[in-house]
Structures are given as structure tokens and as C-alpha cells.
Amino acid sequence: MKCIVCGSSGIEQIFRLENGPRYAQKVFSEPDSRAAMRVNIDLFKCADCGMVQIDPERLSHDGYWEDYLNSRACTELYVRYDNNLADNFIKRYGLAGKKIIEVGPGDGYFSEELKKRGAVVSGIEPSKKASDIVNAKGIKCYNCFLDDNIGSVVKEKFDGFVCKQVIDLVKAPNILLSNLGKILNPGAYGLIDVPSWTKTLLDRRYYSVLPDRIGYFTAQTLTGILERNNFHVLEVFHGAEDEYVGAYVYYQGAKDGLLNMFKDEFAEFKEKFSALIEDFRSKNKTIAAWGAGAKGVTIFSFTGMDSQSIKYVVDKDKNRWEKYMSGSLLKVVSPDTLEKDPVDAVIITASMFYKEIVRDLINNHKFKGEIVVLSPVPHSLGRGDIKKILAE
């Protein structure tokens, strides 16, 4: 047996639950011998990555997925949890109007919630019963497994994905995540959650040791398997009173995709920044900056800016006033300098606070010139962008 996350053979048994049910997620039409089966459930832990699992080779799903159906909208807590997730996922990553695929939508409840919030939602569901229900709700659902042939079944690519309480149930979660990448656009955002092994441990939930749950994930092991499959983890969360551990992710498209993009686009960043400065100067426009912290110091240093390009740098920290920045030797002044010595444009280097600074510039300093931000590439904010910031 090998670890389902890292592939290590360093596995040791850590717990045995005797006389557990043969099936925990399946109900039967008749109280026959199959329904009455009981088994011993052994848990193993990987010495290398810490993953906890059962032995996947001892599990046979016996047509488990073909007629499986589970509703997620039966309790107030779960409905509240799912609605908060849907709100956050769509708003934070701008996915209204974007194509999202849900892996294992069940009865389609969460897919419906995403659709209500403006996403264009599809599903992949191995259970025909569940797939038919999702399709009947007006959500396109592929009745198939997310296996190596997925590219021949699902021809479209998606801008986002959802995978709720799925990867803990499959024998080869790395393969599932790898195949998921085949139908995603690089840069797709994702939402994934699983039952929390940490919650099981803390609450002594022996009844959460299940025969058909293969993986028992923590924040650490969930992050590990996602990163191994080119899903860069943006945030890990615990939800529904810590019942679930989940993550928001960014699909890199290839190993070190974000890092390679970061390296490859550095020259473009410098070029666009220099071009922006040169455009202002060619029009005889004066430029100031807001933010004399480490980021401002660094960008003005590596772009070669000096007092001929940037008139002064504003900062709210009184300890920096009337002093000079390392590298560029630009002078740092108080914010009221914007009114005493007006400029035509302000570059915001404190990216973390750019919205706050935009409001400060316009509401407190009556600034009417151009406002430049640095991410993802240097550019002037449009009036529409500024209007939205002021309205927040």
C-alpha cells in the first residue's frame, strides 16, 4: 500500500474500528445480507506527508456511484455554509458570467446557488440518477467519471471549478485532480472542501471513521495534494463549525506556472512602467507617488526613477517625512503636499491599500489627476474603476 497523496510506502496502521458498516453512504431498499455486512476499518498514516487513509485496494465500491444520491440542503447549518461559500467564491474571484464546472454535484443544490449568482454552471456526475436531476434543473451535467478519457467527453474548458466532498471518496485523488486540470483554463479559480480529520480527532468522532471514505484530510494534507497537482492554494478555511476543511485555489496550468509567469513578465512590467512615465513626461505632466514603504523603495530603485521623473513621494508615516528613499533618493513628504504643490498624476505603490488611498486622494485632497496602480501591470485607473472604489 502507498500513500494516496505523496506515493510513499512509509505507511503504518494507527487505528482499527471493529464491526463498522460495510457501507456508510449507501442505503438499501431491502434489509438483506448485503445491507447487514460489517467490516473492520483500519486507518493508516503516511510517515512522510502525514496523510491518513484506509487501504484503497481493500475497498470495492460495488456499483456505489451508479445510483448514489445525497442531498446537501437538508439542514440549516449546511445551507448557510453553502450559501456563504457561493457568495464568497463568485464575488471574490469575479466569476459571474464565467464557466464553472462542479465535480460531483449530487442533487445540484450548490450548482443552483452558483447559477443564481450569475455563473454559467455545468457538472460532472457518475451517478445517472443524480445527473438526471441536475439536468432537469437546467444545468448541463455530464454523466461520466472524471477519468483519463474526460477530454474526449467534455470538450469545453472552464474558468472555475467546485469539488465538494469528493476527493476523500476516491482511490486516486491525484489522478482525479490531474484530469480535472485537462478541462480547466490556466488561471481558473477553484473551491474544494472535504470533511476535516482535525475535527474528528478533536471531538473523538470514532463514528466518522467510515469504510467508504478513503482519505482523511487536514489543512496540511489538503494543501499538499493540491499543490502537487498545480493548484496554487490561495486560502485554506474551516467551515460549518469546523466540520469541513477547504481551500480556494488557482490553477497554474503546469508545474510552477505562476512562478514562470512571474519571471517571464518581469521585463514587460518594467517596460510598461517606463513607458507610462515617459508618456506623462512627454506631455509635460508632473508625477508624484503615494507610498514610501518597502514596495515603493524597491520599484523606484529597479526602474531607475529619480527626482527628474518623480517629483516627490507622499506617505502618512510622519517618521518618513523630509527624508530620502534608498536607491532612488526620492524625497518623502506629507500628504498635504498634494495641495501645496499639485501634480498631474499619482502612482500608488502601496498596492495593499490602493482603494483606501484612492478614496483619500479624492475625498480628502480633492485630487483630480490620473491615478496609477501597479498590479497586475502598471496602468491608470479609469473613471469607472474609481467610481466603484468610491462607492465601496
C-alpha positions in Angstrom: 0.0 0.0 0.0 1.2 3.5 -0.8 0.1 7.0 0.4 -2.7 8.3 -1.8 -1.1 11.8 -1.6 2.6 11.5 -1.9 3.1 7.9 -3.1 5.3 6.9 -0.1 5.4 3.3 1.1 6.1 4.5 4.6 2.6 3.7 5.9 1.8 2.5 9.3 -1.5 1.4 10.9 -2.8 3.8 13.5 -6.3 2.8 14.4 -8.8 -0.1 13.9 -12.6 0.3 14.2 -14.1 -3.2 14.6 -17.6 -4.1 13.3 -18.1 -1.0 11.2 -20.8 -1.0 8.5 -19.8 -2.2 5.0 -21.4 0.9 3.5 -21.8 4.3 5.2 -23.0 6.4 2.4 -25.4 3.9 0.8 -29.0 3.0 1.8 -30.8 -0.2 0.8 -34.3 -1.0 -0.5 -34.3 -4.3 1.4 -32.8 -5.4 4.7 -30.8 -8.2 3.0 -27.5 -9.8 3.8 -25.6 -7.3 1.8 -27.1 -4.5 3.8 -26.2 -6.3 7.1 -22.5 -6.7 6.3 -20.0 -5.4 8.8 -16.2 -4.9 8.4 -13.2 -3.9 10.4 -11.9 -0.4 9.2 -8.2 0.2 9.5 -6.7 3.6 9.3 -3.1 4.2 8.2 -0.8 7.2 8.4 1.9 8.3 6.0 5.2 8.9 7.8 6.3 11.3 5.0 3.4 13.7 4.4 1.0 12.9 7.3 -1.9 11.7 5.2 -4.4 9.4 7.0 -6.3 6.9 4.8 -7.8 3.4 4.6 -6.2 0.8 2.2 -7.8 1.7 -1.1 -7.1 -1.7 -2.5 -9.4 -3.3 0.1 -12.3 -1.2 -1.0 -14.7 -2.2 -3.7 -17.4 0.4 -4.4 -19.7 -2.3 -6.0 -21.5 0.0 -8.3 -21.7 2.5 -5.5 -21.7 5.6 -7.7 -24.2 4.4 -10.3 -27.2 5.1 -8.1 -25.7 7.3 -5.4 -27.6 10.4 -4.4 -27.0 12.7 -1.5 -28.9 16.0 -0.8 -26.9 18.8 0.7 -29.9 21.1 1.5 -31.5 19.2 4.4 -30.1 21.2 7.3 -30.0 24.9 8.1 -26.3 24.8 9.0 -25.3 23.3 5.7 -27.5 25.6 3.7 -25.9 28.6 5.4 -22.4 27.2 4.9 -23.0 26.6 1.2 -24.6 30.0 0.6 -21.7 31.8 2.2 -19.3 29.8 0.1 -21.2 30.5 -3.1 -21.3 34.3 -2.3 -17.6 34.4 -1.5 -16.4 32.3 -4.4 -18.3 34.3 -7.1 -17.6 37.8 -5.7 -14.0 37.4 -4.6 -12.8 35.9 -7.9 -15.2 37.7 -10.3 -16.8 34.6 -11.6 -20.3 36.0 -12.5 -20.7 35.2 -16.2 -17.8 32.7 -16.2 -18.0 29.0 -16.9 -17.7 26.8 -13.8 -17.7 23.0 -13.6 -18.8 21.2 -10.4 -17.3 17.8 -9.8 -19.9 15.6 -8.2 -22.8 18.0 -7.8 -25.1 15.4 -6.3 -28.7 16.8 -6.5 -27.4 20.0 -7.9 -28.0 22.2 -4.9 -24.7 24.1 -4.9 -24.6 24.3 -8.7 -28.0 26.1 -8.5 -26.6 28.5 -5.9 -23.7 29.4 -8.3 -26.1 29.8 -11.2 -28.3 32.2 -9.1 -25.2 34.3 -8.6 -24.5 34.6 -12.4 -22.1 31.8 -13.1 -22.6 29.5 -16.2 -22.5 26.2 -14.4 -22.0 22.6 -15.6 -21.5 19.4 -13.7 -19.7 16.0 -13.9 -21.6 13.3 -12.1 -21.0 9.5 -12.3 -24.5 8.7 -10.8 -27.1 8.7 -13.5 -29.8 9.3 -11.0 -28.1 12.4 -9.8 -27.1 13.5 -13.2 -30.7 13.4 -14.5 -31.8 15.5 -11.5 -29.1 18.2 -12.2 -30.0 18.2 -16.0 -33.7 18.6 -15.1 -32.8 21.8 -13.2 -31.4 23.3 -16.3 -27.8 22.7 -15.5 -25.8 20.8 -18.1 -24.4 17.7 -16.4 -22.1 15.1 -17.9 -22.9 11.6 -16.7 -19.3 10.3 -16.5 -16.3 9.7 -14.3 -13.5 12.3 -14.2 -11.1 9.8 -15.6 -8.3 9.7 -18.2 -10.9 9.9 -21.0 -12.5 13.1 -19.8 -11.1 15.2 -22.6 -13.0 13.1 -25.2 -16.3 13.6 -23.3 -16.0 17.2 -22.1 -14.8 19.3 -25.0 -15.1 22.7 -23.3 -12.8 24.4 -20.9 -13.8 26.2 -17.7 -12.8 29.3 -15.8 -13.6 27.9 -12.4 -14.4 24.6 -10.6 -16.0 23.3 -7.5 -15.2 20.0 -5.9 -17.1 19.5 -2.6 -16.6 16.4 -0.5 -15.4 14.3 -3.4 -11.6 13.7 -3.2 -11.9 12.0 0.2 -14.0 9.3 -1.5 -11.8 8.3 -4.5 -8.9 5.8 -4.6 -6.6 8.0 -6.7 -7.2 11.7 -5.8 -4.1 12.8 -7.7 -5.4 11.3 -10.9 -8.8 13.0 -10.4 -7.1 16.4 -9.8 -4.8 15.9 -12.8 -7.7 15.0 -15.1 -9.7 18.0 -13.7 -6.8 20.2 -15.0 -7.4 18.9 -18.5 -10.8 20.8 -18.7 -9.7 24.0 -17.0 -8.2 27.1 -18.5 -4.9 28.2 -16.9 -5.8 30.8 -14.3 -9.1 29.1 -13.3 -10.1 29.6 -9.7 -11.4 26.7 -7.7 -13.2 25.8 -4.5 -12.6 22.5 -2.8 -13.6 21.1 0.6 -13.6 17.8 2.4 -14.6 16.5 5.9 -12.0 17.6 8.5 -9.8 14.9 10.1 -8.8 17.5 12.6 -12.5 17.8 13.7 -12.7 14.0 14.0 -9.6 14.0 16.3 -10.6 16.9 18.5 -14.2 15.7 19.1 -13.3 11.9 19.4 -15.5 11.1 16.5 -15.0 7.4 16.1 -18.2 7.3 14.2 -16.6 9.4 11.4 -14.2 6.5 10.6 -16.1 5.3 7.5 -15.5 2.3 5.2 -16.1 4.2 2.0 -14.1 7.3 2.9 -10.6 6.7 1.7 -8.8 9.9 2.6 -8.9 11.8 5.9 -7.6 15.3 5.2 -6.2 18.1 7.3 -5.4 21.6 6.2 -1.8 20.4 5.6 -2.6 17.3 3.6 -5.2 19.0 1.5 -2.8 21.8 0.7 -0.2 19.2 -0.2 -2.2 17.3 -2.7 -3.5 20.4 -4.4 0.0 21.9 -4.8 1.2 18.6 -6.2 -1.3 18.9 -9.0 -0.6 22.5 -9.9 -3.4 24.1 -7.9 -1.8 27.0 -6.1 -3.6 27.4 -2.7 -4.8 31.0 -2.2 -6.5 30.4 1.2 -7.4 27.5 3.5 -10.6 27.7 5.5 -12.6 25.7 8.0 -16.4 25.9 7.7 -19.7 24.7 9.0 -18.5 24.8 12.6 -15.2 23.3 11.5 -16.8 20.2 10.0 -15.0 20.8 6.7 -11.6 22.0 5.7 -11.4 23.6 2.3 -9.3 25.8 0.1 -9.6 28.4 -2.7 -7.1 27.7 -5.4 -5.6 29.0 -8.6 -5.0 26.5 -11.4 -1.4 27.2 -12.8 -1.8 25.1 -15.9 1.6 23.5 -15.5 4.3 22.9 -12.8 5.4 26.2 -11.4 3.1 28.0 -13.8 2.7 31.1 -11.6 6.5 31.3 -10.9 7.3 31.0 -14.6 4.8 33.7 -15.4 6.2 35.9 -12.7 9.7 35.6 -14.2 8.7 35.9 -17.8 6.6 39.0 -17.3 9.2 41.0 -15.3 10.6 42.7 -18.4 7.1 43.5 -19.6 6.3 45.1 -16.2 9.4 47.3 -16.3 8.7 48.2 -19.9 5.1 49.3 -19.2 6.1 51.2 -16.1 8.8 53.1 -18.0 6.5 53.8 -21.0 3.9 55.2 -18.6 6.4 57.5 -17.0 7.7 58.6 -20.4 4.2 59.3 -21.7 3.5 61.6 -18.8 6.8 63.4 -19.2 6.3 63.8 -23.0 3.0 65.6 -22.2 4.8 67.8 -19.6 2.7 66.2 -16.8 4.1 66.1 -13.3 4.1 62.9 -11.3 4.1 62.1 -7.6 3.8 58.8 -5.8 2.0 57.6 -2.7 3.8 55.0 -0.5 7.4 55.3 0.8 7.4 51.8 2.2 9.5 48.8 1.1 7.5 48.3 -2.1 7.8 51.9 -3.2 11.5 51.9 -2.4 12.1 48.8 -4.5 10.1 49.7 -7.6 11.7 53.1 -7.9 15.1 51.6 -7.5 14.8 48.8 -10.1 13.1 51.0 -12.6 15.7 53.7 -12.3 13.4 56.5 -11.2 14.8 59.8 -9.8 13.7 63.3 -9.0 13.6 64.1 -12.7 10.8 61.5 -13.1 9.0 61.5 -9.8 8.6 64.9 -8.1 8.0 63.6 -4.6 6.6 60.6 -2.6 3.7 61.1 -0.2 3.4 58.9 2.9 1.3 59.1 6.0 4.1 58.0 8.3 5.5 61.1 9.9 8.7 59.3 10.6 9.5 59.3 6.9 8.8 62.9 6.1 11.7 65.1 4.8 13.8 62.0 4.4 15.0 60.2 1.2 14.3 56.8 -0.2 17.1 54.3 -0.7 18.3 53.8 -4.2 16.2 56.5 -6.0 16.9 59.2 -3.4 13.3 60.5 -3.9 12.1 62.8 -1.1 9.3 61.7 1.1 6.7 64.4 2.1 3.4 64.7 4.0 0.1 64.1 2.1 -0.9 67.8 2.3 1.9 68.5 -0.2 -0.5 67.3 -2.9 -2.5 70.5 -2.3 0.5 72.8 -1.8 2.4 71.5 -4.8 -0.1 69.8 -7.1 0.8 67.2 -9.7 -1.0 65.7 -12.7 -0.7 62.1 -11.7 -0.1 59.9 -8.6 1.4 56.4 -8.7 0.2 54.3 -5.8 2.9 51.9 -4.7 1.2 50.6 -1.6 -0.8 48.1 -3.5 -2.4 46.5 -0.4 -4.1 49.8 0.4 -4.7 51.2 -3.0 -8.5 51.5 -2.6 -8.1 53.4 0.7 -5.5 55.7 -0.9 -7.8 56.4 -3.9 -10.6 57.4 -1.6 -8.1 59.5 0.5 -6.8 61.3 -2.7 -10.2 62.2 -3.9 -12.2 62.8 -0.8 -9.6 64.4 1.4 -7.2 66.0 -1.1 -9.6 66.8 -3.9 -7.2 65.2 -6.4 -8.4 65.4 -10.0 -5.5 64.0 -11.9 -4.6 60.5 -13.1 -4.2 57.7 -10.6 -1.8 54.8 -11.5 -1.8 51.4 -9.8 0.9 48.7 -10.3 -1.0 45.4 -10.4 -1.2 43.3 -12.4 0.7 45.7 -14.7 1.1 49.5 -14.3 -1.9 51.3 -15.6 -4.1 54.3 -15.0 -7.4 53.7 -13.3 -10.4 54.6 -15.5 -13.2 56.8 -14.2 -15.5 53.7 -13.9 -12.9 52.0 -11.7 -12.6 55.0 -9.4 -16.3 55.4 -9.2 -16.7 51.8 -8.0 -13.9 52.3 -5.4 -15.6 55.4 -4.0 -18.9 53.6 -3.7 -17.5 50.8 -1.6 
